[in-house]
């Protein structure tokens, strides 16, 4: 779960974009995961980044092409399998959420 845009996502004070993913290919390939869920606004618009992560990890990826907020709590896999944010956030908390997971500034300055 991280703020993001079609450029990448901001996690732990760092921008994770296509360049960062390619740089960490060996480490990511060792994850041995079946599913990678990316709760991050608009990250799914970056088809190249999503494909690269999918190829490197071998995982089924979930992402959103839209903003993630209380009105848009769903993310999808490439096969249109749906996950809802209520799986990880209590429904009452989610119903009162006022923000979103979009980055305040897009590009490498996030």
C-alpha positions as CSV (number, residue, x, y, z in Angstrom):
1,X,0.0,0.0,0.0
2,X,1.7,3.2,-1.2
3,X,1.1,6.5,-2.8
4,X,1.6,6.3,-6.6
5,X,0.9,7.4,-10.1
6,X,1.4,6.0,-13.5
7,X,5.1,6.8,-13.1
8,X,5.6,4.5,-10.1
9,X,5.0,4.3,-6.4
10,X,6.5,5.9,-3.3
11,X,7.5,3.4,-0.7
12,X,9.7,3.9,2.3
13,X,10.8,7.3,1.0
14,X,11.9,5.9,-2.3
15,X,10.4,6.0,-5.8
16,X,9.9,2.6,-7.2
17,X,9.6,3.0,-11.0
18,X,10.6,0.8,-13.9
19,X,14.2,1.8,-13.6
20,X,14.3,0.8,-9.9
21,X,12.6,-2.5,-10.7
22,X,15.0,-3.4,-13.4
23,X,17.9,-2.5,-11.1
24,X,16.6,-5.0,-8.5
25,X,15.7,-7.8,-10.9
26,X,17.8,-10.5,-9.0
27,X,16.4,-9.6,-5.6
28,X,12.8,-9.6,-6.9
29,X,13.2,-12.9,-8.7
30,X,14.1,-14.5,-5.4
31,X,10.8,-13.5,-3.8
32,X,9.1,-16.7,-4.9
33,X,5.6,-15.3,-4.5
34,X,2.3,-16.3,-6.2
35,X,0.5,-13.0,-5.9
36,X,1.6,-9.4,-5.7
37,X,-1.1,-6.9,-4.7
38,X,-0.2,-3.2,-5.4
39,X,-2.6,-0.9,-3.6
40,X,-1.4,2.3,-5.3
41,X,-3.2,4.9,-7.3
42,X,-2.9,4.7,-11.1
43,X,0.1,2.3,-11.1
44,X,-1.8,-0.1,-13.3
45,X,-1.6,2.5,-16.1
46,X,2.1,1.7,-16.4
47,X,1.8,-1.5,-18.4
48,X,5.6,-1.8,-18.9
49,X,6.2,-1.6,-15.1
50,X,3.4,-4.1,-14.4
51,X,4.7,-6.5,-17.1
52,X,8.2,-6.3,-15.9
53,X,7.2,-7.1,-12.3
54,X,5.1,-10.0,-13.5
55,X,7.9,-11.4,-15.6
56,X,10.5,-11.0,-12.9
57,X,8.5,-12.4,-10.0
58,X,6.3,-14.9,-11.8
59,X,3.4,-13.6,-9.6
60,X,-0.1,-12.8,-10.5
61,X,-0.3,-9.0,-10.2
62,X,-3.1,-6.8,-9.0
63,X,-3.2,-3.0,-9.5
64,X,-5.5,-0.1,-10.3
65,X,-5.5,2.2,-13.3
66,X,-7.6,4.7,-11.2
67,X,-7.2,6.5,-7.9
68,X,-7.7,4.2,-4.9
69,X,-10.1,5.8,-2.4
70,X,-13.2,5.0,-0.5
71,X,-15.3,5.2,-3.7
72,X,-12.9,3.1,-5.7
73,X,-11.7,0.3,-3.5
74,X,-11.2,-2.4,-6.1
75,X,-8.0,-3.5,-7.9
76,X,-7.8,-6.1,-10.7
77,X,-5.4,-8.7,-12.1
78,X,-4.7,-8.9,-15.8
79,X,-7.4,-11.6,-15.9
80,X,-9.9,-9.2,-14.3
81,X,-9.9,-11.0,-10.9
82,X,-11.0,-8.5,-8.4
83,X,-9.7,-7.7,-4.9
84,X,-11.3,-5.1,-2.6
85,X,-9.5,-2.9,-0.1
86,X,-12.0,-4.1,2.6
87,X,-9.8,-7.3,2.7
88,X,-7.1,-5.3,4.5
89,X,-8.9,-2.4,6.0
90,X,-11.9,-2.5,8.3
91,X,-15.1,-1.5,6.5
92,X,-16.0,1.2,9.1
93,X,-12.5,2.8,8.7
94,X,-12.7,2.5,4.9
95,X,-16.1,4.2,5.0
96,X,-14.7,7.2,6.8
97,X,-11.5,7.4,4.8
98,X,-11.1,10.9,3.3
99,X,-7.9,10.5,1.2
100,X,-6.6,8.5,-1.6
101,X,-3.3,6.8,-2.5
102,X,-2.4,9.2,-5.4
103,X,1.0,10.8,-5.3
104,X,0.8,14.6,-4.6
105,X,3.4,15.3,-7.3
106,X,4.0,13.0,-10.3
107,X,7.3,12.2,-11.9
108,X,10.6,11.5,-10.2
109,X,10.0,14.3,-7.6
110,X,7.0,12.5,-6.0
